Amino acid sequence: MSDLKNFHVSLVKKVDDSYDIVIGSRLFDKLAEDIRVLPYKFANIAVITDSNVYELYTKSFEKTLKNAVPDKNVNTIVIPAGEKSKVRSTKEYIEDKMISLGYRRDTLIIAFGGGVVTDIAGFTAGTFARGVPFINYATTLLSAADASIGGKTAVDTDAATNLIGLIYQPKRVYIDISTWKTLPEREISGGLAETVKHACMRDAEFFEYLEKNIERVFSLDEDVCRRIAEKNCAIKYNVVMIDENEKGMREILNLGHTVGRAIETVSRYRLSHGEAVSIGLCAQMRLGNERGYCTQSDIERVEKLLTRAKLPTRIPEYIDREELVRKLYTDKKVRAGKLRFVFQKGIGDMVKFSNGDDEASAVYSDFVSEASARSIISKL
């Protein structure tokens, strides 16, 4: 072994992934103004959108971009609307389309749409040519509350949702409240599920604000919608800034998602993401009540607010409970065959199980037995 050589490759580096979030109405021109002065070079722009958004906005959006940067090659790639598009084959389709257009590293991707679009476009940006910059232009309340912020990108598989992906931060996020006016009521409700989750998790005063104003969201009151957009951003980015790479604390953003994601999949997406998360919130509250983390009064307040948001609080009869239990144990948060949950502490706080070495690595999840999971599912 005297001829053994050892080389140490030192790659310690500091990376600044900071970005701005722009909240307002009718932001096409604002994006066009900003895109002229981006601090990196690109010759191509790929606008990734879905079939619904394409019909409503994409022609005018693309025209605005082409007028702003006439020297750039701008093309739109359209995928079918809906969660069923958030799969590897769709990502492959987008990549093949970009390659056929001659796109390489000198490319900027703009995710123009809701949560599915921002997830899959961000994932594509993170891997195409080993990573190209991307911008999120969120057109739904759900994407404004959740998918467009934080850098989580992924696709679903038959085994589990969001199982394959990476954390890859956008260069900028635009939240256009004016586009909410074309959303079906069901999509407004879906976005409110994540909004209620944020309030349960981090802000009791915001929860009270929602109790007073939830109906005004459906009438698209601009002041209320802007307040909701701003609070969602503030709550989520304050968590992400502390724990970008999921060392521990960021898991609180999974509140309601352990059961919710399983229900969404087992329903064969008859339930939307927000509807499934709503039921998941109720499940974790009832389980938390058994452990003394929240009161019956807390449960009633949350379930009443979710009902007023036109969201379900019970598992539909058509869902097979046994299949649901099995699906829970394919969740990517399962460790050594054990299911982990995060729990809210009353309303506006989370249960912390360990402080960790620093704030980011604090542990907010605990193991739940299969018997406990079955018990709660049987009662919903």
LINSUL-V389840 format. One record per pair of residues at least 4 apart in sequence whose C-alpha atoms are under 6 Angstrom apart, sorted by the first residue. I is the first residue (numbers start at 0). J is the second residue. D is the distance in Angstrom with one decimal. If there is no record, write none. Layout:
I&J&D / I&J&D
This chain:
18&170&5.5 / 18&171&5.3 / 19&171&5.2 / 20&172&4.7 / 20&173&5.9 / 21&173&4.8 / 22&174&4.8 / 23&175&5.4 / 23&176&6.0 / 24&175&5.0 / 24&176&5.1 / 24&177&4.8 / 25&177&5.9 / 30&34&6.0 / 31&64&5.8 / 31&67&5.5 / 41&105&4.4 / 41&106&5.2 / 42&71&5.1 / 42&105&5.5 / 43&71&5.5 / 43&72&4.6 / 43&73&6.0 / 43&106&4.7 / 44&73&4.7 / 44&106&5.7 / 44&107&4.8 / 44&108&5.7 / 45&74&5.3 / 45&75&5.8 / 45&108&4.8 / 46&75&4.6 / 46&108&6.0 / 46&109&4.8 / 47&75&5.9 / 47&76&4.9 / 47&110&5.1 / 47&111&5.9 / 48&77&5.1 / 48&111&5.0 / 48&112&5.6 / 49&53&6.0 / 49&77&5.1 / 49&78&4.7 / 49&79&5.4 / 49&80&5.0 / 50&79&5.2 / 50&80&5.4 / 52&56&5.8 / 53&57&4.6 / 57&61&5.8 / 65&69&5.1 / 85&115&6.0 / 85&154&5.1 / 85&155&5.9 / 86&154&4.9 / 86&155&5.2 / 97&102&5.4 / 98&102&5.4 / 104&128&5.4 / 107&132&5.3 / 107&133&5.6 / 108&133&4.5 / 109&133&5.5 / 109&134&4.8 / 109&135&6.0 / 110&117&5.2 / 110&120&5.6 / 110&135&4.8 / 110&136&5.9 / 111&136&4.9 / 112&116&5.6 / 112&137&5.4 / 112&138&5.0 / 113&137&5.8 / 113&138&5.6 / 113&139&5.2 / 113&142&5.0 / 114&118&6.0 / 114&142&4.5 / 114&146&5.1 / 116&120&5.7 / 117&121&5.8 / 117&147&5.9 / 118&152&4.5 / 118&153&5.7 / 121&152&5.6 / 122&152&5.0 / 122&153&5.9 / 123&127&5.7 / 124&130&5.6 / 124&131&5.2 / 125&130&4.4 / 125&167&5.9 / 126&130&4.9 / 133&169&5.3 / 133&170&5.9 / 134&169&5.3 / 134&170&5.5 / 134&171&5.2 / 134&172&6.0 / 135&147&6.0 / 135&172&4.8 / 136&172&5.9 / 136&173&4.7 / 137&142&5.7 / 137&143&5.7 / 137&174&5.0 / 138&175&6.0 / 138&178&5.4 / 139&179&5.8 / 140&190&4.7 / 141&145&6.0 / 141&190&3.7 / 142&146&4.7 / 142&147&5.3 / 143&147&5.9 / 143&174&5.9 / 144&231&5.2 / 149&239&6.0 / 150&166&5.0 / 150&167&4.8 / 150&168&4.2 / 151&166&4.6 / 152&164&5.4 / 152&165&5.5 / 152&166&6.0 / 153&161&4.9 / 153&163&5.4 / 153&164&3.8 / 154&161&5.0 / 154&163&5.7 / 155&160&4.2 / 155&161&4.7 / 156&160&5.9 / 159&329&5.9 / 159&330&5.8 / 188&308&5.7 / 189&273&3.9 / 189&274&5.9 / 191&195&6.0 / 192&273&5.2 / 192&277&5.6 / 197&201&6.0 / 198&202&4.7 / 198&205&5.6 / 198&206&5.0 / 198&347&5.9 / 199&346&4.9 / 199&347&4.6 / 200&343&6.0 / 200&347&5.0 / 200&348&5.1 / 200&349&5.8 / 201&347&4.4 / 201&348&5.1 / 202&347&4.4 / 203&346&5.7 / 203&347&4.2 / 209&213&5.0 / 215&220&5.6 / 216&220&5.9 / 221&225&5.9 / 232&236&5.9 / 233&237&6.0 / 236&240&5.8 / 239&243&4.7 / 241&359&5.5 / 242&249&5.6 / 242&359&4.7 / 245&249&5.2 / 246&360&5.0 / 247&359&5.9 / 247&360&4.4 / 247&361&5.4 / 247&362&5.3 / 248&359&5.2 / 248&360&5.8 / 248&361&5.3 / 254&341&5.8 / 255&259&5.8 / 255&276&5.4 / 255&279&4.2 / 255&280&4.0 / 256&260&5.4 / 256&276&5.6 / 256&279&5.9 / 258&279&4.8 / 259&275&4.5 / 259&276&4.3 / 259&279&4.3 / 261&326&5.6 / 261&327&5.6 / 262&266&5.9 / 262&275&5.8 / 263&268&5.4 / 263&270&5.7 / 263&275&5.4 / 264&268&5.9 / 270&274&5.8 / 274&310&5.7 / 278&312&4.7 / 278&313&5.8 / 283&287&5.8 / 284&288&5.9 / 287&292&5.1 / 288&292&5.5 / 288&293&4.9 / 288&294&5.8 / 292&344&5.1 / 293&344&5.8 / 293&345&4.5 / 299&303&5.9 / 305&310&5.4 / 306&310&5.2 / 313&379&4.9 / 314&379&5.6 / 333&337&5.3 / 333&338&4.7 / 338&366&5.5 / 338&367&5.5 / 339&364&5.9 / 339&365&5.3 / 339&366&4.5 / 339&367&5.9 / 340&364&5.2 / 340&365&5.5 / 341&363&5.9 / 341&364&4.4 / 342&349&6.0 / 342&350&5.7 / 343&348&5.8 / 343&349&4.2 / 343&350&5.8 / 344&348&5.0 / 344&349&4.6 / 344&350&5.2 / 351&363&4.5 / 352&362&5.5 / 352&363&5.4 / 353&361&5.6 / 353&362&4.9 / 354&361&4.4 / 355&360&5.0 / 355&361&4.3
